[in-house]
Every structure is written in C-alpha cells, then in structure tokens.
Amino acid sequence: MGSRGAPGASLYVASKHAVEGLTKAAAPKVPAAGVRVNAVAPGPIETGMLDRFTGGAARKAALAAAVPAQRIGAPDEIAQTILFLGSDKASFLTGQIIGVNGGKTAL
C-alpha cells in the first residue's frame, strides 16, 4: 500500500507511504558508517491481520486470485527477504523498497 492507494484505508496507506519516504531519505545519509537502509513491502501474507482484513475464505480466495502468483504469501518468504537484506549478498543495496508480493505491484 506504500506505492498505491486504497479506498477506505487512508491511514494505513499514509503510514506505508511514510515508511517508503523515510527509507529513501535516510539511506543516503549513512553509507559512510556502513549502514544500509532498505524496507520490505509485503503483499498479502498469511497472517492474522489478513484473516481480519478478508473476513473469510471466499474473500481471501478472491484476493489470492488478484495476485499474479495466484496465491497468498507465507511469513517465511518475508523473513527470507529480510535475511538476504541483512547479509553480505546485499552489500550494495540501499535505499530500496523490496516488494515481496507475488507480482502485485507489477499490475
């Protein structure tokens, strides 16, 4: 929700926009100290929050059908992305918003 809007979710969307802005503002200030600043932007992930948001299996299935990957993501997929960002394999990656969303923001 940080890269697009959603009807009826203005406060949630605003908070996600704030995270993206803070990430991009902080990233250029700290590389000399060896610090990288990135953010992970999850799409629909199998959590209690998603259950509350969808309110039932039918709405959750419809949400999954709108994801190009045709499924809801798993919490471990977010964790693996965070582990990558904290590793030396991401040593030249800073100031980025990493969408882990099954292609949802590609639409």
HUBELDA-V354887 format. One line per field, one symbol per residue. ss: DSSP state (H for helix, E for strand, - for the rest). phi: phi as a letter, one per 20 degrees, with the letter a starting at -180 (. if undefined). burial: + if it has 24 or more other C-alpha atoms within 12 Angstrom, else -. Layout:
# HUBELDA-V354887
ss: ???
phi: ???
burial: ???
This chain:
# HUBELDA-V354887
ss: ---------HHHHHHHHHHHHHHHHHHHHHHHH-----EEEE--E--HHHHHHH--HHHHHHHHH-------E-HHHHHHHHHHH--HHH------EEEE---HHH-
phi: .fdbebgmcgffffffffffffgffegfecffemddcccddfefcfcffffffemrfffffffffeegfmbefdgfffgffffffeeffdfddbmddeedbmngeef
burial: +++------------+--++--+---+--------+++++++++++---+---------+--++--+----++----+--++--+-------++++++++++-+---
